Amino acid sequence: MRTPDRRAAFPAPPPDLPASAVVLSVVRLRRSGECTVTLADGTTVQLIAEAVLSAGVHPGRMFIESELRTLLATDLQARARATALRMLARHPRTRRDLADRLLQRGFAGPAVESVVHRLAEVGLVNDAQYAERYVESRAARPRGRRLLARELRLRGVDAELADEATALADDSAAAEAAARSRLVHLQNVDRDVFFRRLGSFLQRRGFAYDTARAVIERLWHEVRIEKP
């Protein structure tokens, strides 16, 4: 289980907002790209530049409380989107995984849901594509369809998509490839040890008993023929 990231991904809003207030100043912070907005009553709020520009925040503009709360909500969603894009730049993620990570960073549920939904709409989050690429990436370490599907579900892919992504996987070929990678360690063992060790190995890789048994029988026969 991942340990939740308790770090705030955004500054906490002021506990109380004035019924109305005029913007006194807007100062952009170069290093963070954020803006410190100071209201005439002394209230300050930290907003990212995207929110400031989209809301037309500038000195002299008056905001009522409801507008200020909308502005803060816009800022929160923009921060969630920026955080999500940074996460996706590092690794592809499923919708559920991305949402979980954003929630762990402290973003509110509605903002997270909106951001993830929009990213899925534009194709930046695609669970079906993620599942296909995940299956392809595991070819170097062959494993059974059952295990692949379980791993995908644990990563947030729903059962139907997981089954579709693994449907074309050839368990027999994958089991043989996996088993052959272990033969170097089983050169001089008897039949019982050969079957037990390969059987346990293939079971851990998620292959069904019948599939594993057939592969082990075939490889044992090959090993016996090759021995002088």
C-alpha positions in Angstrom: 0.0 0.0 0.0 1.3 3.4 -0.9 1.9 5.9 1.9 -0.3 8.9 1.3 1.6 12.1 0.4 0.5 14.5 3.1 2.2 17.5 1.5 -0.2 20.2 0.4 0.0 20.8 -3.3 -1.5 24.3 -2.9 -1.7 27.0 -0.2 -4.6 26.9 2.1 -7.3 29.5 1.3 -7.9 32.2 4.0 -10.5 30.9 6.5 -12.7 34.0 6.0 -13.4 36.0 2.9 -14.7 39.5 2.9 -18.3 40.1 1.6 -16.6 42.3 -1.1 -13.2 43.6 -1.7 -11.1 45.5 -4.3 -7.9 44.0 -5.6 -5.0 46.1 -4.2 -2.1 44.4 -6.0 -1.1 41.4 -8.0 2.6 40.4 -7.6 3.9 37.6 -9.7 6.5 35.4 -8.1 9.1 34.5 -10.7 10.4 31.2 -9.3 7.0 29.6 -8.6 5.0 31.3 -11.4 2.3 32.1 -8.9 0.8 35.4 -8.0 0.2 36.9 -4.6 -3.1 38.8 -4.8 -3.7 41.3 -2.0 -7.2 42.7 -1.3 -7.9 46.1 0.1 -8.9 44.7 3.4 -5.5 43.1 3.8 -6.5 39.5 2.8 -4.0 37.8 0.6 -4.5 34.8 -1.6 -1.9 32.8 -3.5 -3.1 32.0 -7.1 -1.4 30.4 -10.0 -1.0 32.6 -13.0 -3.5 30.6 -15.1 -6.3 31.4 -12.6 -5.3 35.1 -12.4 -5.4 35.5 -16.2 -8.6 33.5 -16.8 -10.5 35.4 -14.1 -9.1 38.8 -15.2 -7.7 39.6 -11.8 -6.0 43.0 -11.7 -5.6 46.0 -9.3 -8.8 48.0 -8.9 -11.2 45.1 -9.7 -13.8 44.4 -7.2 -14.9 40.9 -6.2 -17.8 39.8 -4.1 -17.5 36.8 -1.8 -19.1 34.3 -4.2 -16.7 35.5 -7.0 -13.7 35.1 -4.7 -14.8 31.5 -3.9 -15.2 30.7 -7.6 -11.8 32.2 -8.2 -10.3 29.9 -5.5 -12.1 26.9 -6.9 -10.7 27.7 -10.4 -7.3 28.0 -8.9 -7.6 24.7 -7.2 -8.7 22.9 -10.4 -5.8 24.5 -12.4 -3.4 23.3 -9.7 -4.8 19.8 -9.9 -4.5 19.8 -13.6 -0.9 21.0 -13.5 -0.1 18.4 -10.9 -1.8 15.6 -13.0 0.2 16.6 -16.1 3.4 16.4 -14.2 2.5 12.9 -13.0 1.6 11.8 -16.5 4.9 13.2 -17.9 6.7 10.8 -15.6 4.6 7.7 -16.1 1.3 6.7 -17.9 -1.4 6.2 -15.3 -4.9 4.8 -15.1 -7.8 7.1 -14.2 -8.1 5.5 -10.7 -4.4 5.7 -10.0 -4.2 9.3 -11.1 -7.3 10.3 -9.1 -5.9 8.5 -6.0 -2.6 10.3 -6.2 -4.3 13.7 -6.6 -6.5 13.0 -3.6 -3.4 12.0 -1.6 -1.9 15.4 -2.5 -4.8 17.1 -0.8 -7.0 18.0 -3.8 -10.8 18.0 -3.3 -12.9 15.2 -4.9 -14.9 17.4 -7.3 -11.7 19.1 -8.6 -10.0 15.7 -9.1 -13.0 14.2 -10.8 -13.3 17.1 -13.2 -9.6 17.1 -14.0 -9.3 13.3 -14.6 -12.5 13.3 -16.7 -11.2 16.1 -18.9 -7.8 14.4 -19.3 -9.5 11.2 -20.3 -11.7 13.1 -22.8 -8.6 14.5 -24.6 -6.8 11.1 -24.5 -4.1 11.9 -22.0 -5.5 9.2 -19.7 -6.6 6.0 -21.5 -7.1 2.9 -19.4 -7.5 0.6 -22.5 -4.2 1.9 -24.0 -2.5 1.6 -20.6 -3.6 -2.0 -20.3 -2.3 -2.9 -23.8 1.1 -1.3 -23.2 1.3 -2.9 -19.7 0.8 -6.4 -21.2 3.4 -5.6 -24.0 5.9 -4.3 -21.4 5.8 -7.6 -19.5 6.8 -9.8 -22.4 10.4 -9.8 -21.2 9.2 -11.4 -18.0 6.5 -13.8 -19.2 3.6 -14.4 -16.9 0.1 -15.9 -17.2 -3.1 -14.1 -18.3 -4.5 -14.6 -14.8 -1.6 -12.7 -13.1 -1.5 -10.0 -15.8 -5.2 -9.3 -15.4 -4.9 -9.2 -11.6 -2.0 -6.7 -11.8 -4.0 -4.5 -14.2 -6.9 -4.5 -11.8 -4.6 -3.5 -8.9 -3.5 -0.6 -11.0 -7.1 0.6 -11.6 -8.0 -1.0 -14.8 -11.6 -2.4 -14.6 -12.0 -6.2 -15.0 -13.5 -6.0 -18.5 -10.7 -4.0 -19.9 -8.1 -6.2 -18.1 -9.6 -9.3 -19.7 -9.7 -7.7 -23.2 -6.0 -6.7 -22.9 -4.9 -10.2 -21.9 -7.3 -12.1 -24.1 -4.7 -12.7 -26.9 -1.9 -13.6 -24.6 -0.6 -17.2 -25.4 -0.2 -18.8 -22.0 1.4 -21.9 -23.3 4.1 -20.0 -25.2 4.6 -17.6 -22.3 4.9 -20.4 -19.8 7.5 -22.2 -22.0 9.5 -19.0 -22.4 9.5 -18.4 -18.7 10.4 -22.0 -17.9 13.3 -22.1 -20.4 14.8 -19.1 -18.6 15.2 -21.4 -15.5 16.6 -24.4 -17.2 20.2 -23.3 -16.6 19.5 -23.8 -12.9 18.1 -27.3 -13.3 20.9 -29.0 -15.2 21.6 -31.8 -12.8 18.5 -32.5 -10.8 16.2 -35.4 -10.8 12.6 -35.5 -12.1 10.9 -34.7 -8.8 13.1 -31.6 -8.2 12.7 -30.5 -11.8 8.9 -30.7 -11.7 8.7 -29.2 -8.2 10.9 -26.2 -8.9 9.5 -25.3 -12.3 6.0 -25.9 -11.1 6.4 -23.5 -8.2 8.1 -20.9 -10.5 5.3 -21.0 -13.1 2.6 -20.9 -10.4 4.2 -17.7 -9.1 4.1 -16.3 -12.6 0.4 -16.9 -12.7 0.1 -19.9 -15.0 -2.6 -22.5 -14.6 -1.7 -25.9 -13.4 -2.6 -27.7 -16.6 -0.6 -25.2 -18.7 2.4 -25.5 -16.4 2.3 -29.3 -16.3 2.3 -29.7 -20.0 5.2 -27.3 -20.5 7.3 -29.0 -17.7 6.6 -32.4 -19.2 7.8 -31.3 -22.6 10.9 -29.6 -21.2 11.8 -32.6 -19.1 11.6 -34.8 -22.1 13.9 -32.5 -24.0 16.4 -32.4 -21.1 16.5 -36.2 -21.0 17.1 -36.5 -24.7 19.9 -33.9 -24.6 21.7 -35.6 -21.8 24.5 -38.0 -23.1 
